[in-house]
Amino acid sequence: MTDVAEPDPEEGGPAVEDGDGDDAYLAQVMVEIDEEVRRKRAELPARVERELDALFLEHSPMAGRGGDLGDALRLVETSAFIDPVVPVASKRPAGALIKKSLRTANLWYVGWVAHQVSQFAAAVSRSLRLVDNRLVELQRQLDAVAVPAAPVVDAGVAGAWWTEPAIDALAGSTGRVLHAACGDGWLVVALADKGVDAYGVDPRPGAVDGADLSATDLREEDPGEHLHAVASAALGGIVLSGVVDGMTAGQRQQLLERAADRLAPEGVLVVHSVSPAVWHADSAPAEVDLAPGRPVRPQAWTLLLPGWNVEVVPGPNAQDYLVVARR
């Protein structure tokens, strides 16, 4: 390996011995760059500096998809001014004189048009800047009252009444089957016993700690974030238990759309949900008071999954139900 010589303090550069030395050396380099820029700026015509700024904004990453509206507006503002004084330099004999003559003859006309266009561009830029400021303010207000995450309520336990209907619906799955929220993996184990390649995720801290991790594939992960990382049509089945109950309409719709995309054409979606009456009962767990939404009635799933073959299996005492949906 080639040795890299470190800066010598006697030669003007600080010795790099630790992290603090690296920071001090970088700060010194940045100061020297700023001083050099200030010295050279006086030698650079304003027109050339504007062109360089425009090129930087156009080709830098912040001007593309990754940038926000403010970054794009800086590009608009940089391009708003139209300079009617065109350059006249030329490598051909008398070329500069001809160009200068043409510029002088047409400058009054081109200047008038450029002035009108520049005024329009500046007005548009100011209007868009007002929109950007308003959006930033709205974003700040939304962040202050952010919608809380939907809690997992009654995710199910081994031996629950809906275990067998869910297993029967997923028994013929050819791809992997996801269970969210899986808890200690009781349903994953039951599916594996039937020959189904199943795994589970659970957003609750420590929910999967009691599982036999040597026999099951369980992960402490948010179901929505996990599905975001899964490839399209990669799953043969998805089980959602205790996940959609407390979601808002927007959160539920986003999760269902993502699940539908991740399911293979022959995939099966199984949803276990409690009834709205149980949600508002005095015996309901305390998490329901903190949930941003509430569960829907069984008949609403035909609207939530349009075009799907939706089968609703009611539970005992009308406290919960199971939804089995196929395309």
C-alpha positions in Angstrom: 0.0 0.0 0.0 1.3 3.4 -0.9 2.1 5.7 2.0 0.4 9.1 1.9 2.5 12.0 3.4 0.7 14.1 5.9 0.9 17.9 5.8 3.9 19.4 7.7 3.0 22.2 10.2 6.3 23.9 9.4 5.2 24.1 5.7 1.9 25.9 6.4 -0.4 22.9 6.7 -1.6 21.5 10.1 -0.6 17.9 10.9 -3.5 15.4 10.7 -3.3 13.3 13.8 -6.9 12.7 14.8 -10.5 13.6 13.9 -10.1 17.1 15.4 -7.1 17.7 13.2 -9.1 16.6 10.1 -11.8 19.1 10.9 -9.4 21.9 11.5 -7.5 21.1 8.2 -10.8 21.0 6.2 -11.9 24.3 7.8 -8.6 25.9 6.8 -8.9 24.6 3.2 -12.5 26.0 3.0 -11.3 29.4 4.2 -8.5 29.5 1.6 -11.1 28.6 -1.1 -13.4 31.4 -0.1 -10.5 33.9 -0.1 -9.5 32.8 -3.6 -13.1 33.1 -4.8 -13.3 36.7 -3.5 -10.0 37.6 -5.2 -11.1 36.1 -8.6 -14.7 37.4 -8.5 -13.5 40.9 -9.4 -11.9 39.5 -12.6 -15.0 37.6 -13.7 -17.7 39.5 -15.7 -21.2 39.4 -14.2 -22.6 37.9 -17.3 -20.1 35.0 -17.1 -20.9 34.4 -13.4 -24.6 34.3 -14.2 -24.0 31.7 -17.0 -21.9 29.6 -14.6 -24.6 29.7 -11.9 -27.2 28.7 -14.5 -25.1 25.8 -15.7 -24.5 24.6 -12.1 -28.2 24.7 -11.2 -29.2 23.0 -14.4 -26.8 20.1 -14.1 -26.5 19.7 -10.3 -28.5 17.0 -8.6 -30.7 19.5 -6.7 -32.1 20.7 -10.0 -33.4 17.3 -10.9 -35.9 14.9 -9.2 -34.1 15.0 -5.9 -34.5 18.7 -5.5 -37.4 20.5 -3.9 -39.4 23.5 -5.3 -37.1 26.0 -3.8 -34.1 24.5 -5.7 -36.1 24.6 -9.0 -37.1 28.2 -8.3 -33.5 29.3 -7.9 -32.9 28.0 -11.5 -36.0 30.0 -12.6 -34.8 33.2 -10.9 -31.3 32.8 -12.4 -32.8 32.5 -15.9 -35.4 35.2 -15.5 -33.1 38.0 -16.8 -32.5 38.1 -20.6 -29.3 40.0 -21.5 -29.9 41.7 -24.9 -26.2 42.6 -25.3 -24.9 39.7 -27.2 -21.2 38.9 -27.3 -19.3 40.1 -30.4 -16.0 38.2 -30.1 -15.0 36.4 -33.4 -12.0 34.5 -34.7 -12.6 35.6 -38.2 -11.2 38.9 -39.7 -13.6 41.7 -39.3 -16.1 39.3 -37.6 -16.2 41.3 -34.4 -16.8 44.5 -36.3 -19.7 43.0 -38.3 -21.3 41.5 -35.1 -20.9 44.8 -33.3 -22.6 46.6 -36.1 -25.5 44.2 -36.2 -25.9 44.4 -32.4 -25.9 48.2 -32.5 -28.5 48.2 -35.3 -30.8 45.8 -33.6 -30.2 46.5 -29.9 -33.1 48.9 -29.6 -35.6 46.3 -30.8 -34.0 43.2 -29.1 -33.7 45.2 -25.9 -37.4 46.2 -25.9 -38.5 42.5 -26.4 -36.0 41.3 -23.8 -37.3 43.8 -21.3 -40.8 42.6 -21.7 -39.9 38.9 -21.4 -37.7 39.6 -18.4 -40.6 41.4 -16.6 -42.9 38.5 -17.3 -40.3 35.9 -16.1 -39.7 37.9 -12.9 -43.4 38.1 -12.2 -43.8 34.4 -12.7 -40.8 33.7 -10.5 -42.2 35.9 -7.7 -45.6 34.2 -7.9 -44.0 30.8 -7.7 -41.9 31.9 -4.8 -45.0 32.9 -2.9 -46.5 29.5 -3.6 -43.3 27.9 -2.3 -43.3 29.9 0.9 -46.9 28.9 1.5 -46.2 25.3 0.9 -43.3 25.4 3.3 -45.5 27.0 5.9 -48.2 24.3 5.4 -45.5 21.6 5.7 -44.3 23.1 9.0 -47.9 23.2 10.3 -48.5 19.6 9.2 -45.2 18.4 10.9 -46.4 20.1 14.1 -49.6 18.0 14.1 -48.3 14.9 12.4 -50.7 12.0 12.2 -49.5 9.3 14.7 -48.8 5.8 13.6 -51.7 3.4 13.8 -51.2 1.1 16.8 -51.4 -2.7 16.4 -54.5 -3.8 18.3 -55.6 -7.4 18.8 -53.1 -8.9 16.3 -54.2 -12.4 17.1 -52.9 -15.4 19.1 -52.4 -19.0 18.5 -55.6 -20.9 18.3 -57.7 -17.9 17.3 -60.9 -18.8 15.4 -59.7 -17.3 12.2 -56.5 -19.4 12.0 -58.0 -22.2 10.1 -59.8 -20.1 7.5 -56.7 -18.1 6.9 -54.5 -21.2 6.5 -57.1 -22.8 4.1 -57.0 -19.6 1.9 -53.2 -19.6 1.8 -52.5 -23.3 1.5 -52.1 -23.2 -2.2 -49.8 -20.2 -2.4 -46.9 -20.7 -4.7 -44.9 -17.6 -3.5 -43.8 -16.4 -0.1 -46.6 -15.4 2.4 -46.1 -12.3 4.6 -47.9 -12.0 8.0 -48.1 -8.6 9.6 -48.3 -8.2 12.5 -46.9 -11.6 13.3 -46.2 -11.3 17.0 -44.2 -14.4 18.1 -44.8 -16.0 14.8 -47.6 -18.4 15.7 -49.3 -18.1 12.3 -46.0 -18.3 10.4 -45.3 -21.6 12.2 -48.8 -22.9 11.4 -48.4 -22.0 7.7 -44.9 -23.6 7.6 -46.4 -26.8 8.9 -48.8 -26.8 5.9 -45.8 -26.4 3.5 -46.3 -22.6 3.0 -43.1 -20.5 2.7 -44.2 -17.9 5.3 -42.4 -15.1 7.2 -43.5 -12.2 9.4 -42.9 -8.6 10.3 -44.1 -6.7 13.4 -43.7 -3.0 14.1 -44.0 -3.4 17.9 -40.7 -3.3 19.7 -39.8 -6.7 21.2 -42.9 -8.4 19.7 -40.8 -11.1 18.0 -38.4 -11.6 20.8 -40.3 -14.5 22.2 -40.2 -16.5 19.0 -38.0 -19.4 18.1 -35.9 -17.5 15.5 -34.1 -20.6 14.4 -37.3 -22.0 13.0 -39.1 -18.9 11.7 -38.2 -15.8 9.7 -39.5 -12.9 11.8 -38.4 -9.2 11.6 -39.1 -6.2 13.7 -40.2 -3.9 10.9 -43.1 -1.6 9.9 -45.4 -3.4 7.4 -45.7 -0.4 5.1 -42.0 0.2 5.0 -41.3 -3.5 4.4 -43.8 -3.7 1.5 -42.2 -0.7 0.0 -38.9 -2.6 -0.2 -40.6 -5.7 -1.7 -40.5 -6.2 -5.4 -43.8 -6.0 -7.4 -45.7 -9.3 -7.7 -43.2 -11.0 -5.4 -45.6 -12.4 -2.7 -48.0 -15.2 -3.0 -50.1 -14.0 0.0 -50.3 -11.3 2.6 -52.0 -11.5 6.0 -52.8 -8.3 7.9 -54.0 -8.8 11.5 -54.5 -5.9 13.8 -52.7 -3.5 11.3 -55.5 -1.7 9.4 -57.9 -1.3 12.3 -56.5 2.0 13.6 -55.5 3.5 10.3 -56.9 6.6 8.7 -58.7 6.2 5.4 -55.6 7.5 3.6 -53.2 5.2 5.5 -55.3 2.2 4.9 -55.7 2.9 1.2 -52.0 3.4 0.7 -51.2 0.1 2.5 -53.8 -1.8 0.5 -52.6 -0.4 -2.8 -49.0 -1.3 -2.0 -50.1 -4.8 -0.9 -52.0 -5.3 -4.1 -49.0 -4.4 -6.1 -46.7 -6.8 -4.2 -49.1 -9.7 -4.6 -48.7 -12.0 -7.6 -51.7 -12.3 -9.9 -52.9 -15.4 -8.2 -52.0 -14.0 -4.7 -54.4 -13.9 -1.7 -55.0 -11.0 0.7 -56.2 -12.0 4.2 -57.3 -9.2 6.6 -58.4 -9.8 10.2 -60.2 -6.8 11.7 -62.3 -6.1 14.8 -65.7 -4.6 14.4 -66.4 -0.9 15.0 -68.6 -1.7 18.0 -65.8 -3.5 19.8 -63.5 -0.6 19.0 -65.7 1.8 20.9 -66.6 -0.5 23.8 -65.4 0.2 27.3 -63.5 -3.0 27.3 -61.4 -2.0 24.3 -57.6 -1.5 24.9 -56.2 1.9 25.6 -54.5 2.0 22.2 -57.7 2.7 20.5 -57.9 6.2 22.1 -54.6 7.1 20.5 -55.3 5.6 17.1 -55.7 8.1 14.2 -58.6 6.1 12.7 -61.1 3.3 13.4 -62.0 -0.1 11.8 -64.5 -0.3 9.0 -67.6 -2.5 8.7 -67.3 -5.8 6.8 -69.3 -4.5 3.8 -66.9 -1.7 3.2 -64.2 -4.0 1.9 -65.9 -4.4 -1.4 -65.3 -0.7 -1.9 -61.8 -0.8 -0.5 -60.8 -3.6 -2.9 -62.7 -2.8 -6.1 -62.5 -5.5 -8.7 -61.5 -8.2 -6.2 -63.5 -11.3 -5.2 -64.0 -10.4 -1.5 -65.3 -13.0 1.0 -66.1 -12.0 4.5 -66.1 -14.6 7.3 -67.8 -13.3 10.4 -66.3 -14.2 13.8 -68.2 -15.4 16.9 -70.2 -12.9 18.8 -69.8 -10.4 15.9 -66.7 -9.0 17.6 -64.3 -9.4 14.6 -64.3 -10.8 11.1 -61.9 -12.2 8.4 -61.6 -10.9 4.9 -60.3 -13.2 2.1 -59.7 -11.3 -1.2 -58.6 -12.7 -4.5 -58.3 -10.9 -7.9 
